[in-house]
Amino acid sequence: MKQLAEFIPIALFFIAYQLDGQSFSLAGWEYQFDGIFSATAVLMAATVLQVTVTYAMTRTLEKRLLW
């Protein structure tokens, strides 16, 4: 389970990178993916979410996740 949770941010990074130039609309808000910059933002947000969920489930943080 931990390995899958650690893989999700990387997969989301590559998915966002492939969406370069495409637009995303949600409730009147529109965003156009801008290659590596958008993919990096998705990676950072997904990593924070992944660490938060892992901490909520196990109540411990691995040192390698904080480095």
C-alpha positions as CSV (number, residue, x, y, z in Angstrom):
1,M,0.0,0.0,0.0
2,K,2.8,2.4,0.9
3,Q,4.6,1.7,-2.4
4,L,1.4,2.6,-4.4
5,A,0.9,5.7,-2.4
6,E,4.5,6.8,-3.1
7,F,4.0,6.1,-6.8
8,I,0.9,8.3,-7.3
9,P,2.7,11.7,-7.2
10,I,5.1,10.5,-9.9
11,A,2.3,9.2,-12.1
12,L,0.4,12.5,-11.7
13,F,3.5,14.4,-12.7
14,F,3.8,12.6,-16.0
15,I,0.0,12.8,-16.7
16,A,0.1,16.6,-16.1
17,Y,3.2,16.9,-18.3
18,Q,1.4,15.1,-21.1
19,L,-1.5,17.6,-20.9
20,D,0.8,20.5,-22.1
21,G,-1.3,23.1,-23.9
22,Q,-4.7,21.6,-23.0
23,S,-7.3,23.5,-20.9
24,F,-9.2,22.3,-17.9
25,S,-12.4,24.0,-16.8
26,L,-14.2,23.5,-13.5
27,A,-17.1,25.6,-12.2
28,G,-16.3,28.6,-14.3
29,W,-12.6,28.4,-13.5
30,E,-10.3,27.6,-16.4
31,Y,-6.6,26.5,-16.3
32,Q,-4.3,25.8,-19.2
33,F,-1.5,23.3,-18.5
34,D,1.9,24.8,-19.1
35,G,4.3,21.8,-19.5
36,I,7.0,21.3,-16.9
37,F,5.8,24.2,-14.6
38,S,2.3,22.8,-14.2
39,A,3.6,19.2,-13.8
40,T,5.9,20.4,-11.0
41,A,3.1,22.1,-9.2
42,V,1.0,18.9,-9.5
43,L,4.0,16.9,-8.2
44,M,4.5,19.2,-5.2
45,A,0.8,19.2,-4.2
46,A,0.4,15.5,-4.6
47,T,3.5,14.9,-2.5
48,V,2.2,17.0,0.3
49,L,-1.1,15.2,0.1
50,Q,0.6,11.8,0.0
51,V,2.7,12.6,3.1
52,T,-0.4,13.9,5.0
53,V,-2.4,10.8,4.2
54,T,0.4,8.5,5.1
55,Y,0.9,10.3,8.4
56,A,-2.9,10.2,9.1
57,M,-2.9,6.4,8.5
58,T,0.3,5.4,10.4
59,R,0.9,8.4,12.8
60,T,4.6,8.2,11.9
61,L,6.7,10.0,9.3
62,E,9.6,8.3,7.6
63,K,12.8,10.3,7.5
64,R,13.3,9.7,3.8
65,L,9.9,11.4,3.1
66,L,11.1,14.6,4.8
67,W,14.5,14.9,3.1
